[in-house]
Amino acid sequence: MNYRRRAKHLIQVYRIYLKKRLGQNFVVDESLLNSMVSYAALTQKDTVLEVGAGLGFLTRLLSSRCKQVIAVEVDPKLATVLRKQLSDLENVELIEGDVLKAKVPRFDKVVSTPPYSISSPLLFWLLERPFQLAVLAFQEEFATRLTAPVGSKDYSRLTVAAYYRADVELLDHVSKTSFYPPPDVDSIIVRIKPKSKPFMVEDEHTFFELVKTVFTQRNKKLRNAVVPFITKYGLSRDQAKVLADTLTFHDKRVRELAPEDFGALSNEIIDKKHSLQ
């Protein structure tokens, strides 16, 4: 099938006005769709989540390879197109709405080319849920942040969270010409597999909040970047500074700390804050 021609036809017939804020760029490369399905190693027992079903090209391909597809689409106009185009498929459940807010049934795997605009919140949403495997096409810059080395310019809160929750593989480079209309940047296919926790943290909420807070000042030394986080526990700024100066990694810059270091820090802060309260 010529997906590019098909996409142009559907856009014209249904008078679809593409919304850049929703990242509406549809995959029209058949080899890319086949690669994503292949990387997911689907079976007839799998329930697959697709985020941003668009014009339904990937949806139809998935439906032929798995037990059920849960297709989520936030744009009402595209949801209407999907209902008509996929009406012959009994194993597709269409959810119209924001995947981050909708009630999504249980799923085993995720195969999607989600809108770039929701890449970060979608990943954090996904990592909080049980699933076997995810194959996603992300913007190249975002994808490289998932596996960035400690201390590099791409090393971020996202890197630490991904490392703690899952094994992440960067697979194929995807040219922007694989989409219609083409986005401004290229993409990378990413495969994500949940894993056992690589290190122990006493409280995951504290751990993730710590990482979120200090990475807003990633180039500062920890003793300075961590003070706003410590004051959240009801300590005065002076008390927070005292505690910050006693932390193991207080003289290192935030970007220099490995994920395991953040785990140790969150545990240390929990243990030490009681002595100052």
Contacts in CASP RR format, 6 or more apart in sequence:
PFRMAT RR
TARGET T0000
AUTHOR 0000-0000-0000
METHOD contacts of the structure
MODEL  1
MNYRRRAKHLIQVYRIYLKKRLGQNFVVDESLLNSMVSYAALTQKDTVLE
VGAGLGFLTRLLSSRCKQVIAVEVDPKLATVLRKQLSDLENVELIEGDVL
KAKVPRFDKVVSTPPYSISSPLLFWLLERPFQLAVLAFQEEFATRLTAPV
GSKDYSRLTVAAYYRADVELLDHVSKTSFYPPPDVDSIIVRIKPKSKPFM
VEDEHTFFELVKTVFTQRNKKLRNAVVPFITKYGLSRDQAKVLADTLTFH
DKRVRELAPEDFGALSNEIIDKKHSLQ
1 30 0 8 1.000
3 26 0 8 1.000
3 27 0 8 1.000
3 28 0 8 1.000
3 29 0 8 1.000
3 30 0 8 1.000
3 33 0 8 1.000
3 57 0 8 1.000
3 180 0 8 1.000
4 28 0 8 1.000
4 180 0 8 1.000
6 28 0 8 1.000
6 55 0 8 1.000
6 57 0 8 1.000
7 26 0 8 1.000
7 28 0 8 1.000
7 55 0 8 1.000
7 57 0 8 1.000
7 180 0 8 1.000
8 180 0 8 1.000
10 16 0 8 1.000
10 55 0 8 1.000
10 81 0 8 1.000
10 85 0 8 1.000
11 18 0 8 1.000
14 77 0 8 1.000
14 80 0 8 1.000
14 81 0 8 1.000
16 77 0 8 1.000
16 78 0 8 1.000
16 81 0 8 1.000
17 77 0 8 1.000
18 24 0 8 1.000
18 181 0 8 1.000
19 75 0 8 1.000
21 117 0 8 1.000
22 74 0 8 1.000
22 75 0 8 1.000
22 115 0 8 1.000
22 117 0 8 1.000
23 115 0 8 1.000
23 116 0 8 1.000
23 117 0 8 1.000
23 183 0 8 1.000
24 54 0 8 1.000
24 75 0 8 1.000
24 78 0 8 1.000
24 115 0 8 1.000
25 179 0 8 1.000
25 180 0 8 1.000
25 181 0 8 1.000
25 182 0 8 1.000
25 183 0 8 1.000
26 54 0 8 1.000
26 55 0 8 1.000
26 57 0 8 1.000
26 179 0 8 1.000
26 180 0 8 1.000
27 33 0 8 1.000
27 57 0 8 1.000
27 58 0 8 1.000
27 113 0 8 1.000
27 137 0 8 1.000
27 178 0 8 1.000
27 179 0 8 1.000
28 57 0 8 1.000
28 178 0 8 1.000
28 179 0 8 1.000
28 180 0 8 1.000
29 174 0 8 1.000
29 177 0 8 1.000
29 178 0 8 1.000
29 179 0 8 1.000
32 137 0 8 1.000
32 172 0 8 1.000
32 174 0 8 1.000
32 178 0 8 1.000
32 189 0 8 1.000
33 57 0 8 1.000
33 58 0 8 1.000
33 61 0 8 1.000
34 61 0 8 1.000
35 171 0 8 1.000
35 172 0 8 1.000
35 189 0 8 1.000
36 58 0 8 1.000
36 111 0 8 1.000
36 113 0 8 1.000
36 135 0 8 1.000
36 137 0 8 1.000
36 189 0 8 1.000
37 58 0 8 1.000
37 61 0 8 1.000
37 62 0 8 1.000
37 65 0 8 1.000
37 111 0 8 1.000
39 135 0 8 1.000
39 171 0 8 1.000
39 189 0 8 1.000
39 191 0 8 1.000
40 48 0 8 1.000
40 109 0 8 1.000
40 111 0 8 1.000
40 133 0 8 1.000
40 135 0 8 1.000
41 133 0 8 1.000
42 48 0 8 1.000
42 62 0 8 1.000
42 65 0 8 1.000
42 66 0 8 1.000
42 109 0 8 1.000
42 111 0 8 1.000
43 66 0 8 1.000
44 65 0 8 1.000
44 66 0 8 1.000
44 67 0 8 1.000
45 66 0 8 1.000
45 67 0 8 1.000
45 108 0 8 1.000
46 66 0 8 1.000
46 67 0 8 1.000
46 68 0 8 1.000
46 108 0 8 1.000
46 109 0 8 1.000
46 132 0 8 1.000
47 66 0 8 1.000
47 67 0 8 1.000
47 68 0 8 1.000
47 69 0 8 1.000
47 70 0 8 1.000
47 105 0 8 1.000
47 106 0 8 1.000
47 107 0 8 1.000
47 108 0 8 1.000
47 109 0 8 1.000
48 62 0 8 1.000
48 66 0 8 1.000
48 68 0 8 1.000
48 69 0 8 1.000
48 70 0 8 1.000
48 107 0 8 1.000
48 108 0 8 1.000
48 109 0 8 1.000
48 110 0 8 1.000
48 111 0 8 1.000
49 69 0 8 1.000
49 70 0 8 1.000
49 72 0 8 1.000
49 104 0 8 1.000
49 107 0 8 1.000
49 109 0 8 1.000
49 110 0 8 1.000
49 111 0 8 1.000
49 112 0 8 1.000
49 131 0 8 1.000
50 58 0 8 1.000
50 59 0 8 1.000
50 62 0 8 1.000
50 69 0 8 1.000
50 70 0 8 1.000
50 71 0 8 1.000
50 72 0 8 1.000
50 110 0 8 1.000
50 111 0 8 1.000
50 112 0 8 1.000
51 72 0 8 1.000
51 99 0 8 1.000
51 110 0 8 1.000
51 112 0 8 1.000
51 114 0 8 1.000
51 118 0 8 1.000
51 122 0 8 1.000
52 71 0 8 1.000
52 72 0 8 1.000
52 73 0 8 1.000
52 74 0 8 1.000
52 99 0 8 1.000
52 112 0 8 1.000
52 113 0 8 1.000
52 114 0 8 1.000
52 115 0 8 1.000
53 59 0 8 1.000
53 71 0 8 1.000
53 72 0 8 1.000
53 73 0 8 1.000
53 78 0 8 1.000
53 82 0 8 1.000
53 94 0 8 1.000
54 73 0 8 1.000
54 75 0 8 1.000
54 78 0 8 1.000
54 81 0 8 1.000
54 82 0 8 1.000
55 78 0 8 1.000
55 81 0 8 1.000
55 82 0 8 1.000
55 85 0 8 1.000
56 71 0 8 1.000
56 82 0 8 1.000
56 85 0 8 1.000
56 86 0 8 1.000
58 111 0 8 1.000
58 112 0 8 1.000
58 113 0 8 1.000
59 69 0 8 1.000
59 71 0 8 1.000
59 82 0 8 1.000
59 86 0 8 1.000
59 89 0 8 1.000
59 92 0 8 1.000
60 85 0 8 1.000
60 86 0 8 1.000
60 89 0 8 1.000
62 69 0 8 1.000
62 111 0 8 1.000
63 69 0 8 1.000
63 86 0 8 1.000
63 89 0 8 1.000
63 91 0 8 1.000
63 92 0 8 1.000
66 91 0 8 1.000
66 109 0 8 1.000
67 91 0 8 1.000
68 91 0 8 1.000
68 92 0 8 1.000
68 93 0 8 1.000
69 89 0 8 1.000
69 91 0 8 1.000
69 92 0 8 1.000
69 93 0 8 1.000
70 93 0 8 1.000
70 95 0 8 1.000
70 104 0 8 1.000
70 105 0 8 1.000
70 107 0 8 1.000
71 82 0 8 1.000
71 86 0 8 1.000
71 92 0 8 1.000
71 93 0 8 1.000
71 94 0 8 1.000
71 95 0 8 1.000
72 94 0 8 1.000
72 95 0 8 1.000
72 97 0 8 1.000
72 99 0 8 1.000
72 102 0 8 1.000
72 104 0 8 1.000
73 79 0 8 1.000
73 82 0 8 1.000
73 94 0 8 1.000
73 95 0 8 1.000
73 96 0 8 1.000
73 97 0 8 1.000
74 96 0 8 1.000
74 97 0 8 1.000
74 98 0 8 1.000
74 99 0 8 1.000
76 96 0 8 1.000
79 94 0 8 1.000
79 96 0 8 1.000
79 97 0 8 1.000
82 94 0 8 1.000
83 94 0 8 1.000
86 92 0 8 1.000
86 94 0 8 1.000
93 105 0 8 1.000
95 102 0 8 1.000
95 104 0 8 1.000
99 118 0 8 1.000
99 122 0 8 1.000
99 125 0 8 1.000
100 118 0 8 1.000
100 121 0 8 1.000
100 122 0 8 1.000
100 125 0 8 1.000
106 130 0 8 1.000
107 131 0 8 1.000
108 131 0 8 1.000
108 132 0 8 1.000
108 133 0 8 1.000
109 131 0 8 1.000
109 132 0 8 1.000
109 133 0 8 1.000
109 134 0 8 1.000
109 135 0 8 1.000
110 126 0 8 1.000
110 131 0 8 1.000
110 133 0 8 1.000
110 134 0 8 1.000
110 135 0 8 1.000
110 136 0 8 1.000
111 134 0 8 1.000
111 135 0 8 1.000
111 136 0 8 1.000
112 134 0 8 1.000
112 135 0 8 1.000
112 136 0 8 1.000
112 137 0 8 1.000
113 136 0 8 1.000
113 137 0 8 1.000
113 179 0 8 1.000
113 187 0 8 1.000
114 122 0 8 1.000
114 136 0 8 1.000
114 137 0 8 1.000
114 138 0 8 1.000
116 138 0 8 1.000
116 139 0 8 1.000
116 142 0 8 1.000
116 183 0 8 1.000
119 138 0 8 1.000
119 139 0 8 1.000
119 142 0 8 1.000
120 142 0 8 1.000
120 158 0 8 1.000
123 146 0 8 1.000
123 158 0 8 1.000
123 161 0 8 1.000
123 162 0 8 1.000
124 161 0 8 1.000
126 134 0 8 1.000
126 192 0 8 1.000
127 161 0 8 1.000
127 162 0 8 1.000
127 165 0 8 1.000
127 166 0 8 1.000
127 194 0 8 1.000
130 194 0 8 1.000
131 194 0 8 1.000
132 193 0 8 1.000
132 194 0 8 1.000
133 191 0 8 1.000
133 192 0 8 1.000
133 193 0 8 1.000
134 190 0 8 1.000
134 191 0 8 1.000
134 192 0 8 1.000
134 193 0 8 1.000
135 189 0 8 1.000
135 190 0 8 1.000
135 191 0 8 1.000
135 192 0 8 1.000
136 189 0 8 1.000
136 190 0 8 1.000
136 192 0 8 1.000
137 174 0 8 1.000
137 187 0 8 1.000
137 188 0 8 1.000
137 189 0 8 1.000
137 190 0 8 1.000
138 146 0 8 1.000
138 187 0 8 1.000
138 188 0 8 1.000
138 190 0 8 1.000
139 183 0 8 1.000
139 185 0 8 1.000
139 187 0 8 1.000
140 173 0 8 1.000
140 185 0 8 1.000
140 186 0 8 1.000
140 187 0 8 1.000
140 188 0 8 1.000
141 154 0 8 1.000
141 185 0 8 1.000
142 158 0 8 1.000
143 170 0 8 1.000
143 187 0 8 1.000
143 188 0 8 1.000
143 190 0 8 1.000
144 154 0 8 1.000
144 170 0 8 1.000
144 188 0 8 1.000
145 154 0 8 1.000
145 155 0 8 1.000
145 156 0 8 1.000
145 158 0 8 1.000
145 159 0 8 1.000
146 158 0 8 1.000
146 159 0 8 1.000
146 162 0 8 1.000
146 168 0 8 1.000
146 170 0 8 1.000
146 190 0 8 1.000
147 159 0 8 1.000
147 162 0 8 1.000
147 168 0 8 1.000
147 170 0 8 1.000
148 154 0 8 1.000
148 155 0 8 1.000
148 156 0 8 1.000
148 159 0 8 1.000
149 155 0 8 1.000
150 255 0 8 1.000
150 256 0 8 1.000
150 257 0 8 1.000
150 258 0 8 1.000
151 255 0 8 1.000
151 256 0 8 1.000
152 255 0 8 1.000
155 218 0 8 1.000
155 255 0 8 1.000
156 215 0 8 1.000
156 218 0 8 1.000
157 211 0 8 1.000
157 212 0 8 1.000
157 215 0 8 1.000
159 259 0 8 1.000
160 211 0 8 1.000
160 215 0 8 1.000
160 259 0 8 1.000
160 262 0 8 1.000
161 208 0 8 1.000
161 211 0 8 1.000
162 168 0 8 1.000
162 192 0 8 1.000
163 198 0 8 1.000
163 259 0 8 1.000
164 197 0 8 1.000
164 198 0 8 1.000
164 199 0 8 1.000
164 207 0 8 1.000
164 259 0 8 1.000
165 194 0 8 1.000
165 195 0 8 1.000
166 192 0 8 1.000
166 193 0 8 1.000
166 194 0 8 1.000
166 195 0 8 1.000
167 192 0 8 1.000
167 193 0 8 1.000
167 195 0 8 1.000
168 190 0 8 1.000
168 191 0 8 1.000
168 192 0 8 1.000
169 190 0 8 1.000
169 191 0 8 1.000
169 192 0 8 1.000
170 188 0 8 1.000
170 189 0 8 1.000
170 190 0 8 1.000
171 188 0 8 1.000
171 189 0 8 1.000
171 190 0 8 1.000
171 191 0 8 1.000
172 188 0 8 1.000
172 189 0 8 1.000
173 186 0 8 1.000
173 187 0 8 1.000
173 188 0 8 1.000
174 186 0 8 1.000
174 187 0 8 1.000
174 188 0 8 1.000
174 189 0 8 1.000
175 186 0 8 1.000
176 182 0 8 1.000
176 183 0 8 1.000
176 184 0 8 1.000
176 185 0 8 1.000
176 186 0 8 1.000
176 187 0 8 1.000
178 187 0 8 1.000
198 259 0 8 1.000
198 260 0 8 1.000
199 259 0 8 1.000
199 260 0 8 1.000
199 263 0 8 1.000
199 264 0 8 1.000
200 263 0 8 1.000
200 267 0 8 1.000
201 207 0 8 1.000
201 263 0 8 1.000
201 266 0 8 1.000
201 267 0 8 1.000
202 266 0 8 1.000
202 267 0 8 1.000
202 270 0 8 1.000
202 271 0 8 1.000
203 266 0 8 1.000
203 270 0 8 1.000
206 266 0 8 1.000
206 269 0 8 1.000
206 270 0 8 1.000
207 262 0 8 1.000
207 263 0 8 1.000
207 266 0 8 1.000
209 229 0 8 1.000
209 232 0 8 1.000
210 226 0 8 1.000
210 229 0 8 1.000
210 262 0 8 1.000
210 263 0 8 1.000
210 265 0 8 1.000
210 266 0 8 1.000
210 269 0 8 1.000
211 262 0 8 1.000
213 225 0 8 1.000
213 226 0 8 1.000
213 228 0 8 1.000
213 229 0 8 1.000
214 222 0 8 1.000
214 225 0 8 1.000
214 226 0 8 1.000
214 229 0 8 1.000
214 254 0 8 1.000
215 254 0 8 1.000
216 225 0 8 1.000
217 224 0 8 1.000
217 225 0 8 1.000
217 254 0 8 1.000
218 225 0 8 1.000
218 253 0 8 1.000
218 254 0 8 1.000
218 255 0 8 1.000
219 253 0 8 1.000
219 254 0 8 1.000
219 255 0 8 1.000
220 253 0 8 1.000
220 254 0 8 1.000
221 250 0 8 1.000
221 251 0 8 1.000
221 252 0 8 1.000
221 253 0 8 1.000
221 254 0 8 1.000
222 244 0 8 1.000
222 247 0 8 1.000
222 249 0 8 1.000
222 250 0 8 1.000
222 251 0 8 1.000
222 252 0 8 1.000
222 253 0 8 1.000
222 254 0 8 1.000
222 257 0 8 1.000
222 265 0 8 1.000
223 241 0 8 1.000
223 244 0 8 1.000
223 245 0 8 1.000
223 247 0 8 1.000
223 250 0 8 1.000
223 251 0 8 1.000
224 244 0 8 1.000
225 254 0 8 1.000
226 240 0 8 1.000
226 244 0 8 1.000
226 247 0 8 1.000
226 250 0 8 1.000
226 265 0 8 1.000
226 269 0 8 1.000
227 237 0 8 1.000
227 240 0 8 1.000
227 241 0 8 1.000
227 244 0 8 1.000
228 240 0 8 1.000
229 269 0 8 1.000
230 239 0 8 1.000
230 240 0 8 1.000
230 243 0 8 1.000
230 244 0 8 1.000
230 269 0 8 1.000
230 273 0 8 1.000
231 237 0 8 1.000
231 240 0 8 1.000
233 273 0 8 1.000
233 277 0 8 1.000
234 277 0 8 1.000
235 243 0 8 1.000
235 273 0 8 1.000
235 276 0 8 1.000
235 277 0 8 1.000
239 276 0 8 1.000
242 276 0 8 1.000
243 269 0 8 1.000
243 272 0 8 1.000
243 273 0 8 1.000
243 276 0 8 1.000
244 250 0 8 1.000
246 272 0 8 1.000
247 265 0 8 1.000
247 268 0 8 1.000
247 269 0 8 1.000
247 272 0 8 1.000
248 264 0 8 1.000
248 265 0 8 1.000
248 268 0 8 1.000
249 257 0 8 1.000
249 261 0 8 1.000
249 265 0 8 1.000
252 261 0 8 1.000
257 265 0 8 1.000
END
